[in-house]
Amino acid sequence: MAGRRRWSTEEILDTAAELLRTSDAELFSVRKLAAVLGTDSSSLYRHFRNKTELLRAVADRILAAAMEGYRPEGDWKQRITATALRLREAFGRHPQLAAVWGCYASGGTGSRLVMEEVLQALRTSGLPDEEIPLRYHRIAILLAALISSEAGIGTLTPGEYEQGMEQFRVAVLGADPDRFPALAHFAREIRPLGADRRAAFEEILAAHLARIEAAIP
């Protein structure tokens, strides 16, 4: 009787990424992944000790793919912005995985590539070395929050998105001016969270980098 196929680590990660891309990350399990591969969970635990380690490895592949072919250009702010936009685009194609990255982070090659580039860029900014780790940490939190938030909208079906838009219109345009005077005043100018996401992303990041620049001796 022929034995079960042995799956490589790369094949397991490819299948896991596709499964996460088409389903809710919270419902993902090693058992479901094993079923898709036609094997049992124990065979996957030879590659990954647990679900968290597997999810971190999948998220790291997105980071590595985002940095593929990257070459530093421009000043330190341009380099960090270019890296951030690469991450935004990569997770935009895999919105379910953005939540995984934001929750579990990553410690693989992809993560190290991103960390190295941001740290190198900050070192060229003129900041004292002792300030750079904290500045890096704040940038990482900002990017994870912005990208995960935006990706969450990308996981909605067209019907769910339109339902949310209708609720937004009712909540904003129908606001009682006596109870919510400021909201009623600005109602027609208030934009939903899904609008102008790239522009908002770039503006928020630029403001943060400008704050760092202002602190450079």
TORKOL-696298 format. One record per residue: residue in three letters; y, z, x of N, C-alpha, C in turn. Coordinates in pm, whole numbers, plus 32768, in hexadecimal, padded with zeros to 4 digits. Last residue first. Layout:
N
ALAYZXYZXYZX;...
This chain:
217
PRO99CD863E87439A3C866A87989A8E85F587CC;ILE998685EF85F6996C85CD868399E485F786D7;ALA99BF860F84F0999D8688853A9983866D85CE;ALA99E2851784899A59856D848F9A3E85EC84E1;GLU98DD84BD8481993B848384E299B584DC84F4;ILE987B854A83A898468565842C98A885358497;ARG991084CD82E19920855E82F698EA85868380;ALA98AC83CF82F2993983E5831399548479832C;LEU97AC83FB829297BC83D6831F984D83E9834C;HIS97EC8431818697AA849781D897BB847A826D;ALA985B8340813798AC83BA8131986F84288188;ALA977E8297815497F6828281A6984E82FE81A9;LEU96D582FE808C96AD83068119972782F78175;ILE976D82BE7FAB974B834A7FC69725835C8059;GLU977781A47FC397F381F37FC097D882867FE3;GLU966C81557FB796BA8138802E9738818E8034;PHE962B81B17EB295DE81DB7F28963281CA7FA6;ALA96DB81207E1396E681B27E16969F81E97E93;ALA967A801E7E419704803F7E65971680D67E70;ARG9576803A7DD9958A801B7E68961780417E94;ARG95A980767CC7956380D57D1D957B80B87DB2;ASP9631801D7BDC966E80167C61962C80747CC5;ALA958580EB7AEE95EA80847B0D961C80917B9C;GLY94E081BC7AA794A381417ADA950580D77B06;LEU957B82807A36954982947ABE951082147AFC;PRO969381E37988960F8225798E95DD822B7A1D;ARG97F0823079A4978181D479B896FD822079B9;ILE9913825C78E698A1829E7924982B823C792D;GLU99CE81DC784D99CC81BD78DD995581FB7924;ARG99BE823B774E99AB81AB776199A9818277F5;ALA99F083567772997083227742995A828F7762;PHE9AC483F577BA9A938395781D9A16834877EF;HIS9AEC849176D29B5C8447770D9B2B83D8776B;ALA99F7850A76A79A2884AB76449A998455767E;LEU99F485B07789998D8549777899BB84DF7715;ALA9ACD8659774F9AD0860477C79A6B859277BB;PRO9A7A86D7765A9AF3868476619AF7862876DB;PHE9995873B75B4998A86FB76379A03869F764E;ARG99EE87A974C4999687F87518998F87C275A7;ASP9A9586E174649AC1876D745F9A6E87C574BD;PRO9A0A85F1747C9A80860874D09AB3869774CD;ASP98B685CE7491991D860E743D9997862F7495;ALA982D849B74FB98528525751C98C3855774C3;GLY97CC839D74E797CF83EE746D97F8847E7486;LEU97CB833675E0982B82FD75819836834F7501;VAL96FF83E37651978683D4768997E983A57620;ALA961A83E575B1964B846375E996DC84577617;VAL95F782D57578960C8334750B964C83B47540;ARG95D0826F7679964182407628966082A175B6;PHE94E482F776C0955F8309770E95D982E176BB;GLN94308291760A944F8320760694D0833F7651;GLU9430818A7668945E81A675E19482823A75D2;MET93C181AF77649448817A77589482819676CE;GLY92C0820777209319825F776893AA8233775D;GLN9262811D76AB926A8197765B92CA81FB769C;GLU92648076778892BE8059771992CE80D376BE;TYR919980F17821922180E57855928580CE77E4;GLU90BB80D4777F90E9815A77A0917A815777D2;GLY90A67FBB777E90BA8005770190F18090771A;PRO90787F7E788C90F17F4D7849910F7F9977C9;THR900680B2792A8FEB803278EB906C800178AA;LEU906B814C7A5D9070814379CB904980B7799C;THR908081507B6B8FFA81617B358FF781547A9C;GLY918C81437BAF913B80CB7BC090AF80D67B88;ILE91E182457B95920A81E67B2E91B481697B34;GLY917782A97C83914582DB7C03916A827F7B90;ALA920F82367D47918982007D31914F82307CAC;GLU92EF82DB7D4292FA82507D18927282147CF7;SER927F83C97DA292BF83C47D1F92C683357CEB;SER9225837E7E9F91C583AD7E3C91FF83A67DAF;ILE931C83377F1892B382D37F09924D82FE7E9F;LEU93AF842A7F0F93E383B07ED39375834C7EB7;ALA930284DF7F98932F84FA7F10935E847A7ECB;ALA92E184678093926C84828040929484977FAE;LEU93EE846380EB93A583E580D4932C83FB807A;LEU9427857980FC9478852080A9942B84A18087;ILE936A85D181B693688606812D93B485A980CF;ALA93BF853F82989338852D8262932F855D81D2;ILE94BF85AA82C294B1851C82A1942985028262;ARG947B86B1830394CB8697828B94C186048260;HIS93ED868883F393AB86C6837F93F786A982FF;TYR94B48622849D944085CF847793FF860583F7;ARG9553870484B5958A868C8477951A862E844A;LEU949E87AE853B94CE87D184B595068757846D;PRO947A871B8630940A873985D69436875C8548;ILE958F870C869C95478697866994D086BA860F;GLU960787DE8717962687C6868A95CE875B864B;GLU95BC87D988209593884C87D195AF883B873C;ASP963586F2888995A586F4886E957B87668812;PRO9769869887EB972086EA884C968C86F18826;LEU97AA85438792978E85CC876A974C861887DC;GLY97BE843F87D89818849B881D9805852A87F2;SER970B8388877A978483A0872B97EB83F58774;THR961E837187F7968883178826970C832F87DE;ARG95878424876995A7844587F5961583EA882B;LEU9563839F867A95B98415867D95E0843A870B;ALA94AA82DD86CF952E82B5869E9590832A86A4;GLN93CF8380870D940E83318776949C8307874D;LEU939883E4860B93C0843F8677940483F586E8;VAL935282F5858993C48344855893F483A485C5;GLU927482A5862692E9824F86199363829F85EB;GLU91BF837E860B91F08356868E927083048683;MET918B837E84F791CB83F18536920983CA85BC;VAL9108828684DC918582A1849491D1831384D8;LEU902782B0858190828240859A910A82578558;ARG8FAD838B85078FE7839B858D9046832985AF;SER8F57831584198FB8838184168FFC8393849D;GLY8E9B826184838F0F823284378F7C829A8432;THR8DDB830E84F88E2B82B3854A8EA882838502;GLY8DF0844084338DAD83D7847E8E0E838184CD;GLY8E3884FF83828E408521840E8E0284B98468;SER8EF4852982558E9384DF82A68EA385098337;ALA8F1F85A581038F53857A81858EE5853281D3;TYR8EDC85F080048E808614806F8EB485F680FA;CYS8FBA85A67F618F7186237F4B8F23864F7FC6;GLY901D84B47FBA907A85217FA3903585A87F96;TRP8F2C84217FBC8F75843B80388FD384B18028;VAL8EF4841E7EA98E9384587F068ED9847D7F89;ALA8FCF83947E4B8FBC841E7E208F5B84667E7C;ALA8F97829F7EBE901182E67EE6900783797EC0;LEU8EBC823B7E408EA782787EC38F2382C07EF5;GLN8F1F81C67D608ECB823C7D508EBB82867DD3;PRO8FAB80E57DC68FF4815A7D948F9F81D77D83;HIS8FA1800B7E908F3380677E728F6D80E97E3C;ARG908B7F897EB390177F367E938F9D7F8A7E6D;GLY9128805E7EFB9147801A7E7F90D67FBF7E52;PHE90CD809A7FF3909D80EE7F8790C480B47EFE;ALA91577FC7807990C67FD68082908E80298010;GLU92667FF5803E92257F7A8013918E7F878012;ARG928C80F180B692A780DE8028925E80627FF3;LEU925580B481C19200811281789211810180E1;ARG9328800481F3929E7FD68203923E803281B8;LEU940080AD81CF93ED803E817193618003817B;ALA93DD815682AE93D8818C822693BE811E81C0;THR940680A38381938580E783729374811A82E4;ALA95128061835494AC7FF8835194218034833E;THR9589815F83779592811A82F6952780AE82EA;ILE9554818B8485951C81E68420951E81A58396;ARG95E580B384F2955580C2850B9514811C84A3;GLN96EA80E584A296A7806A8475961180758487;LYS971981D3852F971A81D3849C96D581588464;TRP970B817F863B96AA81E0860796A681E3856F;ASP97438016863D975C80A0866896FA80FF8622;GLY96567F03866F96D17F43864296E07FD08676;GLU94F47F198650956D7EC7866095E57F16862E;PRO939E7F3386A0941F7F77869194947F1986AA;ARG92B47E8485E492F67E898665937E7ECA8653;TYR917B7E77853C92037EAE854492367EAC85D4;GLY90787E2A851890D97DC4853E91677DF6854C;GLU903E7F31843A90037EC08482906D7E55849D;MET90997FFA839F90D17FF08425909B7F7A8474;ALA90037FE182B890957FD582AF90D37FBF8338;ALA8F05801A83148F227F9182E88FB97F7B82E2;ALA8F22812C83438F0580D283B38F268042838F;LEU8F4D8185823D8FB4819982A38F9F81398319;ILE8E58814181CD8ED2810481978F43811181FD;ARG8DB081E5825E8DA08153826A8E1B810B8235;ASP8DF782DF82048E1B82B9828C8E0E822382A2;ALA8D8382E9810B8E1582E481148E4082B6819F;VAL8C7782FB815F8CA3828881118D3B8279811A;ALA8C7983F281E18C588379822E8C8482FC81E4;ARG8CAF849D810F8D0F8493817E8CF6841581D0;LEU8BC7847B807B8C46845080448CB0844180B1;LEU8B0A84EF812C8AFE846381058B84842E80D1;GLU8B6085F681328B5E85A981AE8B5685148191;THR8B35863880238BBB863B805D8BC385E980DD;LYS8A1D862A80068A7485CC7FBE8AFF85C67FFC;ASN8980865C814A899F867F80C089FD86178084;ARG893285E5823888FD866A8217891486908185;PHE88BD849D8258892D84F5823888F7857A8206;HIS87C9843282A7884483F782DC88BB845482CA;ARG870C84BE822686F284A882B4876F847082F8;TYR875684B58123877D852C816D875685258201;LEU86D983D580CA876883CB80E9879784438139;SER85DA842D809885EB83C680FF867E83B88128;SER85FF84DE7FC685DA8514804985ED84AD80B7;SER862C84427EE3869D84867F24867A84B47FB1;ASP857A83087EF2858D83917EC485F983D67F17;THR85C981B77E81858782167EDB859A82A27EA2;GLY866B80F17E1A85DB80EA7E05858E81457E62;LEU877980F97E1F873780C17E9586A180B57E85;VAL87A6817B7D2F87D880F37D40879380AE7DB6;ALA873582747D7186FA82237D07872681927D12;ALA87E582D07E34875A82B57E598717825C7DF0;LEU88C682F67D9588C982947E00883B826E7E29;LYS886C83C67CF4888F83457CB8889082D77D20;ARG8849848D7DBA87D684617D6A87F283D97D29;VAL894684B97E1388E8847C7E70886F84487E24;SER8A3E84607D1F89DC84BC7D57898184707DB6;PHE8B6C84567C648B19841E7CCF8AB884897D01;LEU8C1F84BC7BBB8B9784AB7B868B3884747BEF;GLU8D0984B37C458CD785367C208C46852F7BEF;ALA8D4083A57C588D0F83EA7CCF8CD584727CAE;ASP8CD782C77B618D28833D7B7E8CEC83887BF5;SER8C9E81737BD38C8281E97B818CDB825C7BAD;THR8CC780A77C828CB180827BF68C9480FA7B9D;ARG8CE181177D7B8D4A80BD7D4C8D3F80A27CB7;LEU8BF4819D7DA08C6E81EB7D898CDE81957D51;LEU8B4F80C17DCD8B33811A7D5C8BAE816E7D3A;GLU8BC2805C7EB68BC1800A7E3C8BA880607DC1;ALA8B9281317F658C1B81057F4B8C2280B47ECB;ALA8A7981357F658AC381A97F328B5381817F0F;THR8A4580417FE18A1A80577F578A6480CB7F18;ASP8AB4807380DF8AE18001808F8AC080167FFC;LEU8A1C814F81318AAB815F811B8AE380EC80C8;ILE892180D681498933814780ED89C6815980CB;GLU8954801C8210892C7FEE818A893F805C8123;GLU898D80C782E889F2806A82B789D18039822B;THR88978149830B890D819782E58979813C82AB;SER878A8088827787DF80AF82E68856810182B2;TRP865D80DD81D086E780AE81C8873680E08240;ARG851A807381C6857480CF820B86018094820B;ARG8454804B80A384AE80138106850380818145;ARG831780EF808B839D80D2805983F5809E80C9;GLY81E6804580EC824180B780E282C8808C80AC;ALA80D87FA8804081517F9C809281AB8014807E;MET7F8880008056800080008000807D80008059;
